[in-house]
Amino acid sequence: MNTTPDGRPVPPAHADERAMLDAWLDFHRATLALKCTGLKDVQLRLAAASPSSMTLLGLVQHMAEVERNWFQRVFAGQDVSAVFGQGNPDGFALESGRGLDEAMAAWQAEVARGRELIAEASLDDSCSLSEQEAGHVGDQGVSLRWIMVHMIEEYARHNGHADLIREQIDGVTGV
């Protein structure tokens, strides 16, 4: 497998659809982790631009919640609680005692569980959405293909936020 100079896996230029989707999702997961590398706890808690309170630590927590939602709740139909508590369903709120190591471990556990749940599934397998989610999507259900494309989009969007936050913290930029 090829990697970028910073160690992220390079998605293949030619692959079947499933391999391509898996590779791009893994690339974006690795990008979020990279954006947090080498920072102190206080830096991970800094918001880049007022009035936003978005932080790198909050993004890691948020993506743990997103992974759990789409792969466990939606795709597998499991009734699981929020990773970081019912009072923090989107994961953005920070707690003074929870640092990057704990948040990363929770996020990586959610990634691993999601991979397990979809390992043998077809991209055409579908699942039902809640009324609220269906209202946003415009349909009562989605395919695994839709979920994976959405996850790539979700990571890509938030990695853009992470780029800006990281640049504001210490000037580090990157792809």
N, CA, C and O of each residue as an XYZ file, in Angstrom:
700
protein
N       0.835     -1.177      0.000
C       0.000      0.000      0.000
C       0.885      1.247      0.000
O       1.854      1.336      0.754
N       0.542      2.188     -0.843
C       1.261      3.456     -0.886
C       0.750      4.365      0.226
O      -0.419      4.318      0.610
N       1.657      5.189      0.728
C       1.275      6.157      1.746
C       1.799      7.531      1.359
O       2.761      7.658      0.602
N       1.152      8.547      1.889
C       1.629      9.907      1.714
C       2.884     10.086      2.572
O       3.144      9.248      3.436
N       3.670     11.144      2.367
C       4.857     11.367      3.207
C       4.535     11.429      4.706
O       5.392     11.127      5.536
N       3.291     11.824      5.055
C       2.918     11.885      6.471
C       2.315     10.575      6.978
O       1.872     10.502      8.124
N       2.294      9.532      6.127
C       1.891      8.210      6.569
C       0.459      7.790      6.311
O       0.068      6.675      6.655
N      -0.328      8.666      5.710
C      -1.712      8.280      5.437
C      -1.781      7.349      4.229
O      -0.988      7.482      3.298
N      -2.732      6.403      4.240
C      -2.853      5.473      3.110
C      -3.403      6.192      1.877
O      -4.398      6.911      1.964
N      -2.757      5.995      0.740
C      -3.209      6.609     -0.504
C      -4.264      5.692     -1.144
O      -3.988      4.520     -1.399
N      -5.454      6.213     -1.399
C      -6.459      5.381     -2.073
C      -5.953      4.958     -3.461
O      -5.291      5.733     -4.151
N      -6.272      3.728     -3.855
C      -5.784      3.247     -5.153
C      -6.394      4.032     -6.304
O      -7.534      4.491     -6.228
N      -5.623      4.178     -7.361
C      -6.116      4.876     -8.548
C      -7.117      4.026     -9.317
O      -7.971      4.549    -10.033
N      -7.006      2.727     -9.164
C      -7.911      1.794     -9.851
C      -8.284      0.690     -8.875
O      -7.414     -0.011     -8.358
N      -9.565      0.539     -8.626
C     -10.055     -0.509     -7.727
C     -11.548     -0.672     -7.960
O     -12.184      0.164     -8.600
N     -12.099     -1.762     -7.433
C     -13.546     -1.898     -7.535
C     -14.200     -0.897     -6.576
O     -13.533     -0.296     -5.735
N     -15.485     -0.738     -6.720
C     -16.196      0.307     -5.981
C     -16.028      0.168     -4.470
O     -15.749      1.157     -3.792
N     -16.192     -1.024     -3.939
C     -16.099     -1.215     -2.489
C     -14.698     -0.890     -1.987
O     -14.544     -0.199     -0.979
N     -13.684     -1.378     -2.675
C     -12.315     -1.094     -2.257
C     -12.032      0.408     -2.311
O     -11.341      0.949     -1.448
N     -12.570      1.071     -3.328
C     -12.362      2.513     -3.468
C     -13.027      3.266     -2.318
O     -12.420      4.159     -1.727
N     -14.268      2.912     -2.001
C     -14.981      3.580     -0.907
C     -14.280      3.335      0.429
O     -14.093      4.265      1.213
N     -13.893      2.089      0.687
C     -13.169      1.771      1.929
C     -11.882      2.577      2.020
O     -11.563      3.119      3.079
N     -11.137      2.660      0.919
C      -9.853      3.353      0.925
C     -10.007      4.851      1.163
O      -9.240      5.439      1.925
N     -10.989      5.471      0.519
C     -11.185      6.906      0.731
C     -11.675      7.202      2.141
O     -11.295      8.217      2.725
N     -12.506      6.340      2.690
C     -12.955      6.532      4.062
C     -11.764      6.407      5.015
O     -11.624      7.215      5.933
N     -10.911      5.409      4.807
C      -9.725      5.254      5.652
C      -8.763      6.438      5.506
O      -8.159      6.867      6.490
N      -8.617      6.963      4.298
C      -7.760      8.130      4.082
C      -8.260      9.320      4.902
O      -7.471     10.013      5.545
N      -9.558      9.549      4.877
C     -10.094     10.695      5.622
C     -10.057     10.479      7.122
O      -9.869     11.429      7.882
N     -10.233      9.240      7.558
C     -10.068      8.952      8.985
C      -8.635      9.265      9.408
O      -8.416      9.896     10.443
N      -7.668      8.830      8.620
C      -6.259      9.078      8.930
C      -5.937     10.570      8.904
O      -5.087     11.037      9.662
N      -6.607     11.307      8.041
C      -6.380     12.753      7.968
C      -6.821     13.435      9.252
O      -6.115     14.307      9.757
N      -7.967     13.060      9.785
C      -8.422     13.665     11.043
C      -7.430     13.358     12.163
O      -7.083     14.244     12.943
N      -6.977     12.120     12.244
C      -5.997     11.760     13.276
C      -4.721     12.587     13.124
O      -4.160     13.058     14.113
N      -4.272     12.760     11.893
C      -3.061     13.534     11.628
C      -3.204     14.978     12.108
O      -2.253     15.547     12.644
N      -4.364     15.565     11.923
C      -4.578     16.962     12.315
C      -4.411     17.166     13.820
O      -4.143     18.278     14.275
N      -4.569     16.094     14.587
C      -4.462     16.180     16.049
C      -3.078     15.820     16.570
O      -2.785     16.021     17.748
N      -2.235     15.293     15.706
C      -0.921     14.796     16.110
C       0.002     15.918     16.570
O       0.116     16.961     15.925
N       0.656     15.676     17.698
C       1.688     16.584     18.186
C       1.193     17.813     18.932
O       1.981     18.707     19.238
N      -0.088     17.871     19.226
C      -0.624     19.031     19.938
C      -0.814     18.732     21.418
O      -1.039     17.587     21.811
N      -0.721     19.762     22.219
C      -0.991     19.654     23.654
C      -2.498     19.707     23.878
O      -3.254     20.171     23.024
N      -2.916     19.226     25.038
C      -4.343     19.187     25.356
C      -4.998     20.555     25.219
O      -6.099     20.665     24.679
N      -4.343     21.578     25.694
C      -4.924     22.919     25.622
C      -5.119     23.347     24.167
O      -6.086     24.041     23.854
N      -4.216     22.944     23.279
C      -4.339     23.290     21.866
C      -5.501     22.535     21.208
O      -6.205     23.088     20.364
N      -5.693     21.293     21.593
C      -6.789     20.486     21.033
C      -8.157     21.039     21.420
O      -9.169     20.710     20.800
N      -8.177     21.871     22.439
C      -9.426     22.452     22.943
C      -9.670     23.876     22.432
O     -10.661     24.505     22.803
N      -8.776     24.380     21.590
C      -8.918     25.738     21.067
C      -9.844     25.768     19.857
O      -9.725     24.958     18.937
N     -10.764     26.718     19.883
C     -11.625     26.953     18.722
C     -10.915     27.964     17.830
O     -10.284     28.901     18.319
N     -11.022     27.770     16.531
C     -10.265     28.617     15.614
C     -10.904     29.964     15.349
O     -10.202     30.966     15.216
N     -12.208     30.005     15.270
C     -12.849     31.248     14.838
C     -14.164     31.462     15.568
O     -15.052     30.609     15.554
N     -14.265     32.601     16.193
C     -15.509     32.970     16.852
C     -16.573     33.221     15.783
O     -16.223     33.773     14.741
N     -17.793     32.874     15.955
C     -18.414     32.390     17.184
C     -18.389     30.871     17.333
O     -18.974     30.342     18.278
N     -17.730     30.164     16.428
C     -17.707     28.707     16.489
C     -16.955     28.226     17.717
O     -15.935     28.800     18.100
N     -17.468     27.167     18.329
C     -16.776     26.537     19.453
C     -16.145     25.214     19.021
O     -15.722     24.425     19.867
N     -16.077     24.965     17.707
C     -15.538     23.709     17.188
C     -14.045     23.614     17.483
O     -13.289     24.554     17.240
N     -13.635     22.456     18.012
C     -12.243     22.190     18.343
C     -11.816     20.875     17.701
O     -12.655     20.089     17.261
N     -10.512     20.644     17.651
C     -10.028     19.373     17.124
C     -10.479     18.214     18.000
O     -10.888     17.175     17.482
N     -10.412     18.372     19.310
C     -10.877     17.322     20.215
C     -12.372     17.071     20.016
O     -12.816     15.923     19.997
N     -13.133     18.130     19.870
C     -14.563     17.989     19.620
C     -14.853     17.290     18.303
O     -15.815     16.529     18.204
N     -14.029     17.540     17.287
C     -14.218     16.855     16.003
C     -13.979     15.352     16.117
O     -14.712     14.560     15.525
N     -12.964     14.958     16.870
C     -12.707     13.521     17.073
C     -13.907     12.892     17.772
O     -14.383     11.832     17.365
N     -14.387     13.534     18.807
C     -15.553     13.012     19.536
C     -16.781     12.966     18.624
O     -17.533     11.992     18.638
N     -16.976     14.009     17.842
C     -18.117     14.064     16.931
C     -18.067     12.915     15.934
O     -19.085     12.276     15.668
N     -16.894     12.651     15.387
C     -16.801     11.583     14.398
C     -16.994     10.208     15.028
O     -17.424      9.281     14.341
N     -16.693     10.051     16.296
C     -17.034      8.803     16.990
C     -18.551      8.634     17.015
O     -19.066      7.541     16.778
N     -19.256      9.717     17.301
C     -20.725      9.673     17.319
C     -21.285      9.406     15.925
O     -22.244      8.648     15.777
N     -20.697     10.020     14.912
C     -21.152      9.832     13.534
C     -20.932      8.384     13.098
O     -21.813      7.778     12.487
N     -19.770      7.833     13.406
C     -19.490      6.426     13.082
C     -20.533      5.522     13.744
O     -21.103      4.643     13.098
N     -20.775      5.746     15.033
C     -21.751      4.917     15.757
C     -23.131      5.063     15.134
O     -23.822      4.068     14.918
N     -23.534      6.281     14.847
C     -24.876      6.509     14.309
C     -25.093      5.770     13.000
O     -26.050      5.007     12.869
N     -24.213      5.990     12.031
C     -24.472      5.451     10.691
C     -24.241      3.953     10.573
O     -24.976      3.271      9.858
N     -23.239      3.434     11.259
C     -22.967      2.008     11.098
C     -23.720      1.138     12.105
O     -24.210      0.068     11.743
N     -23.817      1.570     13.341
C     -24.508      0.751     14.343
C     -26.004      1.019     14.384
O     -26.810      0.098     14.248
N     -26.377      2.288     14.573
C     -27.807      2.595     14.705
C     -28.541      2.413     13.377
O     -29.511      1.661     13.286
N     -28.065      3.106     12.362
C     -28.794      3.114     11.096
C     -28.599      1.800     10.341
O     -29.578      1.105     10.070
N     -27.371      1.446      9.997
C     -27.162      0.273      9.152
C     -27.517     -1.025      9.869
O     -28.253     -1.850      9.328
N     -27.003     -1.210     11.077
C     -27.226     -2.471     11.793
C     -28.504     -2.468     12.618
O     -28.908     -3.513     13.128
N     -29.149     -1.309     12.759
C     -30.404     -1.238     13.512
C     -30.250     -1.479     15.002
O     -31.192     -1.927     15.656
N     -29.087     -1.191     15.544
C     -28.833     -1.423     16.962
C     -29.290     -0.226     17.792
O     -29.222      0.920     17.348
N     -29.748     -0.514     18.986
C     -30.163      0.524     19.922
C     -28.999      0.793     20.869
O     -28.890      0.170     21.925
N     -28.139      1.717     20.484
C     -26.961      2.037     21.283
C     -27.026      3.501     21.715
O     -27.539      4.358     20.996
N     -26.500      3.757     22.888
C     -26.511      5.127     23.410
C     -25.382      5.943     22.793
O     -24.521      5.415     22.090
N     -25.408      7.228     23.072
C     -24.357      8.119     22.578
C     -23.020      7.729     23.213
O     -22.972      7.336     24.378
N     -21.961      7.838     22.457
C     -20.625      7.470     22.927
C     -20.237      8.313     24.132
O     -19.706      7.783     25.108
N     -20.491      9.606     24.082
C     -20.055     10.518     25.130
C     -21.192     11.009     26.006
O     -21.091     12.073     26.615
N     -22.273     10.246     26.076
C     -23.379     10.545     26.977
C     -24.551     11.215     26.296
O     -24.402     11.907     25.288
N     -25.711     10.995     26.868
C     -26.956     11.527     26.300
C     -26.963     13.049     26.230
O     -27.621     13.621     25.360
N     -26.257     13.701     27.113
C     -26.199     15.158     27.098
C     -25.266     15.720     26.035
O     -25.140     16.936     25.898
N     -24.618     14.846     25.287
C     -23.652     15.269     24.279
C     -23.823     14.415     23.018
O     -22.869     13.781     22.567
N     -25.032     14.395     22.450
C     -25.304     13.458     21.355
C     -24.494     13.718     20.081
O     -24.289     12.796     19.291
N     -24.036     14.935     19.869
C     -23.232     15.187     18.664
C     -21.735     15.099     18.951
O     -20.920     15.130     18.028
N     -21.373     14.990     20.230
C     -19.977     14.791     20.613
C     -19.115     16.030     20.697
O     -17.958     15.936     21.107
N     -19.623     17.167     20.330
C     -18.776     18.363     20.292
C     -18.411     18.927     21.668
O     -17.363     19.554     21.817
N     -19.266     18.710     22.675
C     -18.991     19.265     24.000
C     -17.787     18.564     24.635
O     -17.648     17.343     24.555
N     -16.934     19.351     25.260
C     -15.718     18.828     25.873
C     -15.888     18.713     27.377
O     -16.613     19.492     27.996
N     -15.203     17.720     27.961
C     -15.133     17.570     29.411
C     -13.685     17.753     29.818
O     -12.777     17.307     29.116
N     -13.466     18.404     30.944
C     -12.092     18.698     31.365
C     -11.271     17.435     31.587
O     -10.062     17.455     31.358
N     -11.874     16.355     32.016
C     -11.131     15.139     32.301
C     -10.897     14.222     31.118
O     -10.145     13.254     31.232
N     -11.522     14.501     29.986
C     -11.370     13.626     28.822
C     -10.459     14.300     27.805
O     -10.787     15.346     27.245
N      -9.310     13.678     27.583
C      -8.337     14.199     26.644
C      -8.340     13.421     25.342
O      -9.231     12.614     25.077
N      -7.329     13.681     24.544
C      -7.247     13.085     23.218
C      -7.113     11.569     23.261
O      -7.728     10.878     22.448
N      -6.327     11.035     24.188
C      -6.149      9.585     24.228
C      -7.477      8.865     24.403
O      -7.756      7.896     23.697
N      -8.286      9.327     25.327
C      -9.593      8.698     25.567
C     -10.526      8.897     24.370
O     -11.204      7.960     23.948
N     -10.559     10.100     23.829
C     -11.431     10.373     22.681
C     -10.995      9.558     21.469
O     -11.835      9.004     20.761
N      -9.681      9.481     21.224
C      -9.167      8.692     20.087
C      -9.498      7.214     20.258
O      -9.885      6.547     19.299
N      -9.348      6.703     21.475
C      -9.656      5.287     21.720
C     -11.132      5.011     21.453
O     -11.477      3.992     20.855
N     -11.993      5.909     21.891
C     -13.435      5.736     21.647
C     -13.723      5.804     20.152
O     -14.472      4.982     19.624
N     -13.136      6.777     19.474
C     -13.337      6.920     18.031
C     -12.848      5.684     17.284
O     -13.553      5.160     16.421
N     -11.641      5.216     17.614
C     -11.098      4.034     16.942
C     -11.943      2.787     17.218
O     -12.074      1.924     16.350
N     -12.510      2.689     18.410
C     -13.402      1.566     18.718
C     -14.648      1.626     17.846
O     -15.131      0.595     17.377
N     -15.169      2.824     17.628
C     -16.350      2.979     16.768
C     -16.020      2.646     15.321
O     -16.821      2.020     14.627
N     -14.851      3.058     14.867
C     -14.415      2.726     13.507
C     -14.316      1.209     13.359
O     -14.810      0.643     12.384
N     -13.682      0.560     14.319
C     -13.514     -0.898     14.254
C     -14.865     -1.610     14.261
O     -15.074     -2.558     13.504
N     -15.776     -1.157     15.107
C     -17.098     -1.783     15.169
C     -17.848     -1.588     13.863
O     -18.506     -2.512     13.383
N     -17.760     -0.413     13.288
C     -18.404     -0.163     12.002
C     -17.850     -1.070     10.915
O     -18.603     -1.617     10.109
N     -16.542     -1.226     10.896
C     -15.923     -2.114      9.907
C     -16.440     -3.547     10.056
O     -16.722     -4.220      9.065
N     -16.558     -3.998     11.296
C     -17.085     -5.350     11.543
C     -18.503     -5.499     10.992
O     -18.831     -6.497     10.351
N     -19.323     -4.506     11.247
C     -20.739     -4.591     10.874
C     -20.971     -4.585      9.369
O     -21.962     -5.136      8.889
N     -20.063     -3.967      8.624
C     -20.272     -3.889      7.171
C     -19.362     -4.818      6.381
O     -19.446     -4.866      5.153
N     -18.501     -5.551      7.062
C     -17.486     -6.370      6.381
C     -18.082     -7.303      5.336
O     -17.532     -7.417      4.241
N     -19.152     -7.950      5.631
C     -19.739     -8.926      4.714
C     -20.960     -8.381      3.968
O     -21.607     -9.106      3.212
N     -21.263     -7.125      4.181
C     -22.460     -6.527      3.579
C     -22.196     -6.082      2.150
O     -21.071     -5.753      1.775
N     -23.252     -6.080      1.375
C     -23.212     -5.569      0.006
C     -23.464     -4.068      0.029
O     -24.185     -3.565      0.891
N     -22.875     -3.365     -0.909
C     -23.155     -1.930     -1.022
C     -24.619     -1.666     -1.301
O     -25.114     -0.573     -1.027
N     -25.318     -2.649     -1.840
C     -26.742     -2.503     -2.139
C     -27.644     -2.805     -0.949
O     -28.844     -2.537     -1.011
N     -27.092     -3.362      0.145
C     -27.898     -3.614      1.340
C     -28.452     -2.281      1.828
O     -27.756     -1.266      1.833
N     -29.707     -2.306      2.234
C     -30.316     -1.050      2.673
C     -30.811     -1.165      4.102
O     -30.921     -2.254      4.667
N     -31.102     -0.014      4.659
C     -31.566      0.061      6.033
C     -32.589      1.185      6.135
O     -32.665      2.059      5.271
N     -33.365      1.144      7.201
C     -34.406      2.146      7.421
C     -33.848      3.321      8.209
O     -32.932      3.180      9.019
N     -34.424      4.467      7.949
C     -34.048      5.682      8.657
C     -35.135      6.077      9.642
O     -36.304      5.734      9.467
N     -34.736      6.802     10.677
C     -35.719      7.385     11.584
C     -36.505      8.438     10.805
O     -36.084      8.862      9.729
N     -37.633      8.853     11.343
C     -38.425      9.897     10.675
C     -37.611     11.162     10.479
O     -37.680     11.794      9.425
N     -36.843     11.532     11.486
C     -36.027     12.745     11.398
C     -34.983     12.618     10.289
O     -34.834     13.521      9.466
N     -34.258     11.491     10.270
C     -33.239     11.294      9.237
C     -33.871     11.211      7.856
O     -33.339     11.766      6.894
N     -35.007     10.520      7.752
C     -35.703     10.393      6.468
C     -36.104     11.773      5.951
O     -36.072     12.020      4.746
N     -36.476     12.661      6.852
C     -36.830     14.019      6.458
C     -35.667     14.762      5.833
O     -35.855     15.562      4.917
N     -34.457     14.500      6.328
C     -33.268     15.145      5.772
C     -32.845     14.516      4.453
O     -32.386     15.206      3.543
N     -33.003     13.212      4.359
C     -32.542     12.467      3.187
C     -33.564     12.486      2.060
O     -33.204     12.477      0.882
N     -34.854     12.512      2.433
C     -35.904     12.495      1.420
C     -36.361     11.100      1.045
O     -37.020     10.912      0.022
N     -36.014     10.114      1.872
C     -36.415      8.732      1.628
C     -36.447      8.011      2.966
O     -35.844      8.459      3.941
N     -37.157      6.889      3.000
C     -37.272      6.119      4.237
C     -36.062      5.232      4.512
O     -35.926      4.689      5.608
N     -35.195      5.085      3.532
C     -34.039      4.228      3.722
C     -32.900      4.617      2.808
O     -33.065      5.392      1.866
N     -31.741      4.062      3.107
C     -30.547      4.294      2.297
C     -29.774      2.987      2.169
O     -29.957      2.062      2.960
N     -28.907      2.927      1.163
C     -28.049      1.765      0.967
C     -26.741      1.958      1.726
O     -26.407      3.069      2.139
N     -26.008      0.867      1.904
C     -24.669      0.973      2.483
C     -23.801      1.873      1.611
O     -22.979      2.626      2.134
N     -23.967      1.809      0.314
C     -23.231      2.682     -0.606
C     -23.472      4.146     -0.229
O     -22.525      4.928     -0.136
N     -24.729      4.513     -0.013
C     -25.078      5.889      0.360
C     -24.389      6.261      1.669
O     -23.830      7.350      1.794
N     -24.432      5.356      2.639
C     -23.819      5.636      3.941
C     -22.322      5.863      3.780
O     -21.772      6.799      4.361
N     -21.666      5.026      3.004
C     -20.213      5.178      2.848
C     -19.850      6.479      2.133
O     -18.896      7.154      2.520
N     -20.594      6.827      1.109
C     -20.345      8.105      0.429
C     -20.603      9.254      1.390
O     -19.835     10.215      1.432
N     -21.673      9.163      2.159
C     -21.973     10.203      3.149
C     -20.853     10.307      4.182
O     -20.471     11.415      4.560
N     -20.325      9.186      4.641
C     -19.247      9.215      5.630
C     -17.994      9.878      5.053
O     -17.325     10.645      5.746
N     -17.677      9.590      3.808
C     -16.535     10.245      3.159
C     -16.772     11.748      3.108
O     -15.871     12.538      3.390
N     -17.982     12.133      2.748
C     -18.337     13.559      2.697
C     -18.252     14.188      4.077
O     -17.740     15.297      4.221
N     -18.742     13.502      5.082
C     -18.729     14.024      6.457
C     -17.286     14.242      6.935
O     -16.958     15.292      7.489
N     -16.448     13.253      6.717
C     -15.038     13.409      7.096
C     -14.370     14.513      6.287
O     -13.645     15.330      6.855
N     -14.592     14.558      4.985
C     -13.945     15.571      4.151
C     -14.329     16.976      4.606
O     -13.483     17.866      4.691
N     -15.615     17.163      4.897
C     -16.077     18.479      5.357
C     -15.412     18.848      6.678
O     -14.899     19.956      6.835
N     -15.423     17.917      7.622
C     -14.830     18.216      8.926
C     -13.311     18.277      8.874
O     -12.699     18.970      9.687
N     -12.693     17.572      7.943
C     -11.247     17.713      7.796
C     -10.885     19.105      7.290
O      -9.814     19.623      7.606
N     -11.768     19.707      6.512
C     -11.569     21.101      6.127
C     -11.603     22.009      7.347
O     -10.790     22.924      7.479
N     -12.559     21.742      8.242
C     -12.595     22.507      9.498
C     -11.303     22.272     10.288
O     -10.703     23.209     10.813
N     -10.888     21.002     10.361
C      -9.675     20.663     11.111
C      -8.450     21.367     10.533
O      -7.572     21.800     11.280
N      -8.388     21.482      9.202
C      -7.279     22.214      8.566
C      -7.211     23.643      9.087
O      -6.143     24.128      9.460
N      -8.355     24.307      9.108
C      -8.392     25.703      9.547
C      -8.062     25.841     11.025
O      -7.336     26.753     11.420
N      -8.595     24.937     11.841
C      -8.311     24.989     13.276
C      -6.821     24.769     13.516
O      -6.193     25.515     14.268
N      -6.260     23.751     12.883
C      -4.842     23.443     13.080
C      -3.958     24.599     12.603
O      -2.984     24.948     13.271
N      -4.283     25.180     11.482
C      -3.491     26.306     10.990
C      -3.538     27.474     11.966
O      -2.530     28.148     12.177
N      -4.697     27.714     12.558
C      -4.830     28.810     13.527
C      -4.002     28.519     14.778
O      -3.452     29.437     15.386
N      -3.912     27.253     15.163
C      -3.187     26.889     16.381
C      -1.678     27.055     16.214
O      -1.033     27.720     17.026
N      -1.111     26.452     15.161
C       0.340     26.455     15.057
C       0.888     26.674     13.642
O       2.081     26.494     13.398
N       0.021     27.058     12.726
C       0.465     27.361     11.384
C       0.642     26.157     10.480
O       0.966     26.316      9.303
N       0.435     24.947     11.007
C       0.608     23.743     10.191
C      -0.529     23.646      9.201
O      -1.701     23.728      9.568
N      -0.177     23.473      7.954
C      -1.166     23.271      6.893
C      -0.853     21.956      6.211
O       0.207     21.369      6.432
N      -1.755     21.502      5.399
C      -1.511     20.249      4.694
C      -2.720     19.812      3.924
O      -3.772     20.451      3.954
N      -2.554     18.719      3.237
C      -3.629     18.177      2.409
C      -4.384     17.106      3.148
O      -5.329     16.531      2.608
